[in-house]
Amino acid sequence: LLDDGDDAARWFEAAIAVDEGSHRAWLELSFVHAERGDLRQAIDGLRRAVELRPTFPDYRYQYGTLLLDVGRAAEAATQLEQALIFSPSHGHGALGLARAYAQLSRDEDALDVLGQGAWREWPESLVLAAELLARSSRVVEARS
């Protein structure tokens, strides 16, 4: 429908001008900003979407993932923890939380998260768990 990020941004901004409470417009606008590399604006848009719909786990997951990507691991962990409170089976949220804990050197917490739920057998989880075990000198456990 929209070929260009500038057109998309204008439409989402127009939707927000009509209804500042349009959580979906804030979310989509944040994706446009992220695509452009304007991460500050992307973070602001996701923050606003989360404020408008605080119980939507996917919004918190997206927000936490972006915060993690820009090196704000503690804030990311908070958002991802909240995502899992609202949706305990949110596998991508769990994997993101484990990554945030790993960046915060909370390796045991990360391993605990990775060991729960259906995501424990995902390749990404197994690789991260092996990296954490190797980092903590639990190489024998990482190899098994």
C-alpha positions in Angstrom: 0.0 0.0 0.0 2.7 2.5 1.0 6.0 2.3 -1.0 7.9 4.9 0.8 8.7 5.5 4.4 8.0 9.3 4.1 4.5 8.6 2.8 3.9 6.0 5.6 5.2 8.4 8.2 2.9 11.2 7.0 -0.1 8.9 7.1 0.7 7.6 10.6 1.3 11.2 11.8 -2.0 12.2 10.3 -3.7 9.4 12.2 -2.1 10.5 15.4 -3.1 14.1 14.8 -6.7 12.9 14.6 -6.4 10.5 17.5 -3.4 10.8 19.8 -4.6 7.6 21.5 -4.1 5.5 18.3 -1.7 3.0 19.7 -1.5 1.2 16.4 -0.4 4.4 14.6 2.3 5.0 17.2 3.5 1.4 16.8 3.6 1.6 13.0 5.2 5.0 13.1 7.9 3.6 15.4 8.6 0.9 12.8 9.0 3.5 10.1 11.5 5.5 12.2 13.4 2.3 13.0 13.6 1.5 9.3 15.1 4.9 8.7 17.6 4.5 11.4 16.0 7.1 13.6 16.1 5.0 16.8 15.4 7.8 19.2 12.1 8.5 17.4 11.4 4.8 17.2 11.9 4.4 20.9 9.6 7.4 21.6 6.9 5.9 19.4 7.1 2.5 21.0 7.1 4.0 24.5 3.9 5.9 23.6 2.3 2.7 22.2 3.1 0.9 25.5 1.8 3.7 27.5 -1.5 3.5 25.6 -1.7 -0.3 25.8 0.4 -1.4 28.7 -1.0 -4.9 28.8 -0.2 -5.7 25.1 2.8 -8.1 25.4 3.8 -7.7 21.8 4.2 -3.9 22.3 6.4 -4.5 25.3 8.4 -7.1 23.4 9.0 -4.7 20.5 9.9 -1.9 22.9 12.2 -4.1 24.9 13.9 -5.5 21.8 14.6 -2.0 20.5 16.0 -0.9 23.9 18.2 -4.0 23.9 19.5 -3.2 20.4 20.6 0.3 21.5 22.4 -1.0 24.6 19.7 -0.1 27.2 19.6 -3.7 28.7 18.2 -2.8 32.1 15.2 -1.0 30.6 14.8 -3.7 28.0 14.7 -6.4 30.8 11.9 -4.5 32.6 9.8 -4.3 29.4 10.5 -8.0 28.6 9.7 -9.1 32.1 6.4 -7.2 31.8 5.7 -8.9 28.4 6.1 -12.3 30.1 3.8 -11.3 33.0 1.0 -10.6 30.5 1.9 -13.6 28.3 4.0 -16.2 30.1 4.3 -18.3 26.9 5.7 -15.4 24.8 8.8 -17.3 23.5 10.4 -14.4 21.7 9.9 -12.3 24.8 11.6 -14.9 26.9 14.5 -15.2 24.5 14.8 -11.4 24.5 14.7 -11.3 28.3 17.5 -13.9 28.4 19.6 -11.8 26.0 19.0 -8.7 28.3 20.0 -10.7 31.4 23.1 -11.9 29.5 24.1 -8.3 28.6 23.6 -7.4 32.3 25.9 -10.3 33.3 23.0 -12.0 35.0 23.9 -15.3 33.4 22.1 -17.6 35.9 18.9 -15.6 35.4 19.3 -15.9 31.7 19.8 -19.6 31.9 16.7 -19.9 34.1 14.6 -18.2 31.5 16.1 -20.2 28.7 15.3 -23.5 30.6 11.5 -22.8 30.8 8.8 -23.2 28.2 8.6 -24.4 24.7 11.5 -22.0 23.6 14.1 -24.1 25.5 14.5 -26.3 22.4 14.7 -23.4 19.9 18.1 -23.2 18.2 18.6 -19.5 19.4 18.0 -20.6 23.0 20.4 -23.5 22.7 23.1 -21.3 21.2 22.7 -18.6 23.9 22.6 -21.2 26.7 25.8 -22.7 25.3 27.5 -19.3 25.1 26.5 -18.5 28.7 27.7 -21.8 30.0 31.0 -21.4 28.2 31.4 -17.9 29.5 30.8 -19.1 33.0 33.4 -21.9 32.6 30.7 -24.6 32.6 32.1 -25.9 29.3 31.3 -29.6 30.1 27.7 -28.7 30.6 27.6 -26.5 27.5 28.9 -29.4 25.4 26.1 -31.8 26.6 
